[in-house]
């Protein structure tokens, strides 16, 4: 089946009523015909057998199978949020004494997990410039357990070479874990390019309409079921059945939505590229440092731009406050265009020096392009620049 067909039909389970839309199994538990049946299921649940919603649920299983088919992964485990997916994927495989190498340009909560949580329990973490392959080579060592990076960094839009970093990591036996949110499942080929584990915040493009939190971890079945599932089912990071149902509905239209959003992002980037009042950072522009890599790796620039407004934070705030269509919020991947100021929101806990090193300037704003008319968005952005 082609992608759009998988997104509509993949993983579907129908009850005895033969419903068209996927059934919402809003239950936390399941009934056994006998005590012996309950005992047997706890020893080993068979295919399409469920024990407790924290372990699995028919609606959640449909979402997991559908997103796995889209990603080209053997299996998936859905989580309560994107950060539950990130922390679960890393914590499930790591223990005291292990070594992790990570790109330094990461979402603020990902940095917190690596710098504060994992190190608290004796995991050693080394940070590198994700775009510098020599730094990756110098940082990994025999016994390095995992490498972690965002394939497109939040919010600076640096693009990491998945295949090259995966090759470096696999040479020392390390597992490659990637946060693929900015690339989106539509433009992702991360597993084919060498990633072992792919993580998404389903809150973003998968729902894509600002309704629910959710996350998902994808990879080989032995990792998902033998390493990740035991950790998540005992620590409670499971996705709710209702949110899974919403995500299923989101997957039906994700290909249409994301392609339209990315096309508009390209239009906006090109329209503002020559405006001296703003520096446009977008992988779809030829002047982006990793433009060729982005085209090879994703085939498109994505749905998010960074705009560095001349004049620093004061000018950036004036710009944000003058927008009429674009909303100020800290989400992304939504049907509505959304803008945020990372230095004072998503990355505010970092020191000024750390933000500067990552390229998060006082004037930087992150723009997630929605489904509005591209011409209307360009006009809104230009009017806001005029207000600055």
Phi, psi and omega in degrees: 000142175287167189305308186295331177290317177301322184290339179266324190245345187300135174074005186296134171240133178245142176282186179294349182270350175067038182297151177281304177286147181303139181286142175262106179271084185273074181219147178264342183221176184222150185261143178249144181291328181216165175296324179296323178294320177296317179299315182296321182291326178289332176289314177199113178284134178280180179298132180063028172248138186232154185244310187200146187298336176291335179269327183168161185204146183302320179292317178297320180297323177298316178297315181299316181292323181290316180291327177295320178295321178294317185281342185078029180259155178291326186201170180208153172229124183273145185232170186290338180200171177296322180287332172296326177291314180297307183294323179294315181299320182281312185293326182298330186259350189251154175214170181307133180097345179287158181240133178235139171248131184226150172292144183279337180272097184221160171302147186305319181290327175296319177299320180298316179300316183287316187277325187255314187281304185295319181293330177300331182254021170089015176270131178271130182237128176246129180258143179224164168288113186298340181270354184256103183295329178296325177293322176298314181298321182287331187275324181286157180207163176305127182099351173302127188275322185205155166240149183220134175201158170273128183298326168232122192285143177258120007251008191273353173063031168290144181249126181262138180284100185300310184298318182291314180293322178299319178298317178297316182293316183294334178297334178251010176081018182274149176274134182262114180248125181236139169268116192248022188300312184290330178289330182070153176297338181291318183259007183279140167221034191296320181292317177296333180272001172122353179291140176269324183227129179242133183241138174230144158275108179290346175303329187279243190295333185293306167291298171072008182222024169068030188255316192222153168276149175181162177209171178204143175243130182237148177172200179291149185299323182294326176289313184297314187270332184260335181253306187283311185302313179302321180293311185289323182288336178267340180257351166090024182268028187283151175282139178287150179302320180298314179296324177298320179296319177298317179296323176300315178296324178295322180297331181300330185243003187300321181297316179295314184294311186293321178296321177292319179296316180295322177297318178293322178300321178295318178299314180296314180301315180292324182292326184262353187300327183265005181277118185293346183279352185211143173258121183267127177246112183204125183300340179282352177270139181301333182280352176295136185302330179247032182302312182298319178296316180299319180293322179288323188274323183241330182083002182198164183276347180096187187256000187237137173240158167245135180239119179261105186278127176297132180112000173074204187298319181300315179293321180297316179296319178298320177297311181299316185289342181270350182291139181255323182263312183288133184266148173271114178199168183254013174271178174205170179073024185260160175296335176265139176290136188226139178230145177217162179250096189304323185298334181247004180230269189295333182238023185292336182285345180284151177292159179301322180293320180293317178298318180297320180295328180276351182089014178268088184280164177299336181266001185281130172235147179255125182246116174263119187273131182262210186256010176293168177298131184298322179296321177296320180293317178300316179298319179296316180294319179293321177296322178292322175295323176298322180294328177294000000 
